């Protein structure tokens, strides 16, 4: 009961407090409530003991843990679908219910990668319930992970990158391509950036990545040139780094940026799908090809785990080929 109250209070406080202040508030609440006895008759703060109620509490807890908005939305979508099929209180759900749900879902023809994502979400949810002592044992303990085939993520080749540059039709498109390539940023990181976040003297921008973590990214000469031209051409007063071309020139949305890259890829005649994250792959691949270490790439991209960065090393087959030609003679 105490933990439920703390999570609800912190969830509401997160609207106007940063992550550091949230943690300080949590410490204060835990200390003040430590010796208190809270009765469940306090209906204003009680949580209905059913699946939808626990899901809401789980999502609030994940938000406080610093999970991104997109991650929380994905959790919510998966768990809401689960609630719509499995009509039981969390204490009554067993491994058989989980297996039946996954079997039913797999009949719709979804990929193994989708099922793996669902299993990961359910493991996280029921594991949290177990840790918080809402249930005695997670039913997901008996559910094995699905083996997903690893597909090589192909970055843009140097030729394709030039083709993408040539396809740009406006100053904003040129600035977007160069900014994504130079910084290696995620879509969400760029979409939230403001002009004030760019330090023109040092060629650096501060972005807020996953887990609400701030890190610096750097603009090469080409990115600075095209970003400056784009910003100079604007007549609006919006603080956002990238805005829409039509009045009232609001902050450019995620879908608008994605559509821009899709359109440029088609216009350039690039055979593979072009999307913002592909530029991040390309940045990582280029850094590795030019001698950067995995640790340096990991730090620059803001990866918590080196395992994530290792994907880019595995996909960089061109570097392996060149190394073979150089050393195996």
N, C-alpha and C positions, 0 to 999 in steps of 0.2 A: 504493500500500500504506500509506504514512504517513497519507494522508487518511482511509482506511478505518478505521485504528486510532483516529485522533483522533475521528472521528464516533461510533464505538462507545463510546469512553470518555465522551464528552460526553453521549451519549444516556442512559447509565446514571447519570451524575452529575446530570442534569437532575431526577432524582427528589427531590433534596434541596438543589439550588442554584438561585438565581434567575438571570434572564437576564444580569444584569450580571456575576455571578460565573462564569457559563458562558463568557462572552466572555474574561474574565481567564484562565480555565483553558485555553481554546483558544490564547491567545497564549503561555502558558507551554509547552504541549505542542509547538507549532510551533517555538518557539525551541530547546527541548531536543532535538527530533528532527531539527533542520535538518541537522546534520552526521552523522547516523546512517544506516547502511545496514541496511535491514530485508529479510530474506530471506523469500520466500513459503513456505519450508519450516516456518515458524512456524504450524502448523496451527490452533493455538488461536485465532488472530486472523484467519485467512485467510477470504476471502469466496468462496463458490462462484460461478463465473463463469457464471451463468445469470440468466434474467429474474426469477424470484422473489427471488433474493438481492439483485439490484440494486434491486428495488422496496423491500425492507426497508431497505436503506441510504438510499434516497431519502427514505422516510418519516421515518427517524431524522434526516436532515439538515433536513427541513422543520420537524420538531419543534424542533430547535435554533435555527432561524431565527425562531421565535416564532409559527408558524402555530397557529391555534386547533385544539382537539381535533376540532371538527366538520369543519373543512377537511381535516385529516389523515384522518379517517374516510372522507370523500368520495373523497379521492385513493386510499385503500386499496381501497375498493369498486370503483371504476372500473378500477384497474390489476389487481386480482385477476380480474375478469371478462375483461380483455384477455389475461392469462396463461392463462386457461382455454381460450382459443380459438387464440391464436397460440403454438404450442409451439416456440419458437426461442430461442437465446441472443441477447442484445441486439445483439451485433455482426453478426448475420445478418439482423435485421429490416430490411426496406426499405420504400419508399413504397407499393409494390404490396400488401404485407401490410397496411399501415394502411388503404388504400382498400378492400380486400376486407372487412376487419373492420367498417369504418364502413358499407359497403353492406349487410352482413349484419345489423348492428344496426338500420339504418334500416327494414329490412323488418318489424320488430316493431311498427311504427307509432308510434314515439316522436316527440315534437315536435322541431322544429329547435333549440329552446332546450336540449334534453337532449343532442343531438348536439354542439352548440356547447360545452357543458360538458365532454363527453368529449374533444373536440379540444383544448380549453384544457389539460386535465389531461395529455394525452399530449405536448403541446408542452412543458409544464413539465418532465415526466419526461425526455424525450429531450434537451431542451435542457440539463438538469442533467447527464445522462450525457456530453454533448459537452463541457460546460465542465469537467467533472472528468476528461476525457480517457479515459473508458471506451470511447467510440466516436469514430470520426473525424469523422463528420458526422451530424447528426440527420435521420432519415427524414421528420420532420414539416416540414422546410423547404419541401417541395413541396406540402404539404397546405394548402389555403386555408381560411380561416375561413368558417363558414356564416353567411349573413345572417339575423339574427333580427329579426322585427318588434318594434318598440318599442311596448309597451303602457303606456298611461298608468296610473300607480298612483293610484287614487282614495283619498284620505284620508277619514276620517269627517267629515261635515258637522257643524256646531254642533248641529243638531237630533239627529243620530244619536248624537253624544257624550252628549247629555243622556238619550237613550233608553237608552243603555248604562248610564249611571249609575243610572237608575231601575230597571233590571233586576237590579241587585245584591241578593243575598239575605242576605249575611252581611258582617260587619265586614272579614273577610279579602278578600272580593271587592271591596268598596269601596276598600280600601287598595291592592289590586293595580291597579285601573283608574286611580286617581289617581296612584299612583307611576309607572306606565308613561307616563301622559300628561305629567306634570310633568317627568320626567327625560329622556324620549325614549330610554331605554335599550334595548339589545338584550336578548333573552330570556336569553341565556347570562350577561349581566352582572348581571341582577336575580337569577337563580337562585343565583348564587354569593355574593350579598351577605350579610353578617352585620349584626346589630344594631349592633355596635361601629363599623361603617363609616359610620354616620350621625352627623353633628355637628349636634345639635339646636339649638345656639346660633346657628349660621350658616345652618341649613337646607340643609346641603350633605352629599352622600355621595360617597365616592371609589370608583369602579368600575374594574375591570381589563378593558379592551377588547381588540380584536384586536391581535395582535403583542405581547401582554403589556404594553400601555401603560396607565398609570394616568391617569385624568382626573376632574375634579370634575363632578358634576351637581347640580342644585338642586331643592329641593322648594318648591312654592308653598304658600300657607296651607291650601288644601284638602287637599293631599297630607299635610302635617304633621298636620292634624286627624285624618284618617281612619287614618293609620298609627299615631298615638298611641293612638287608641281600640282599634285591633286589638291592638297590643302589650300594652296594659293588660289586655285581656280574656284573654290567654294565661296558663296556669298551668304551662307546661313550662319546662325549663331549657336548651332548645336555643339555641345562639348564632345560628342562621340567622335572617334577617329574615322569611322566610315559611316556615311549616311546615305539615305535614298536619294535618287536623282530628281524626284518630284517633290514639290512643296507638300507638306511643311518640312521636308528633309529630316525625317525622323531617323533614329539609329537603325542602321542596316541590320535586318534580322538574319537568323541562322539560315532559313530556307532561301532567302534571297542570295546569300553568299554561295550556298550549295548550287543553286541554279546557275549562278554566274560561271562557276567552274565547269559544270556539266556542259553548258553552252559553248564555252571556250574550247573544251576538249573536242566536241563535235565539229566546231568550226575549224579547228586545227587539223582535223583528220586523224587524231590519235586513236588507235584501235582499242586501247584499254579504257575502262571507265575513269574519268577524271573527277576528283572530289577534293575538298580542302585537306583531308588527312593524308592524301597521296603526296602532297607537298612536304608534309612532315616526314614521311618515309624517305622522300628524295633528299631532304636536308640531312637526315641521319646517314643515309647511304653515302652521300658526298663527303661528309665529315670522315667517315671510316676509310673511304678510298684515298683521302688526302692525308691519312696518317693519324687521325685522332684515335685515342684509346677508347675502349668500351666505357671505362669509368668517366671519361670526359663527356662522351655522348649522353650517358645516363644522367649526369649532373645537369647538362645543358637542357635536355628535354624534360627534366623534372620527373624522371621515373623513380619510384620508391624502391623497386626491385631491379637488380641487374638482369634478371631473367627476361624482363620485358625488353630491355635493350638488346639482349642476345638475339632476338628475332631479326633485328636489322643486320646483324653480323652474318646470320645464316642466309639471309636473302641476297647478300652481296656476292653473288657467284662470279661476277665480272672480276672482282678483286682477287678471288681465289684462282681464277683462270690466269690472270696476269702474273700472280705469284708463282704459279706452276711453270709458266713459260720462262720466268726469270731464273728459277732455281733448279728445275729438272731439265738439264741440258745434256 
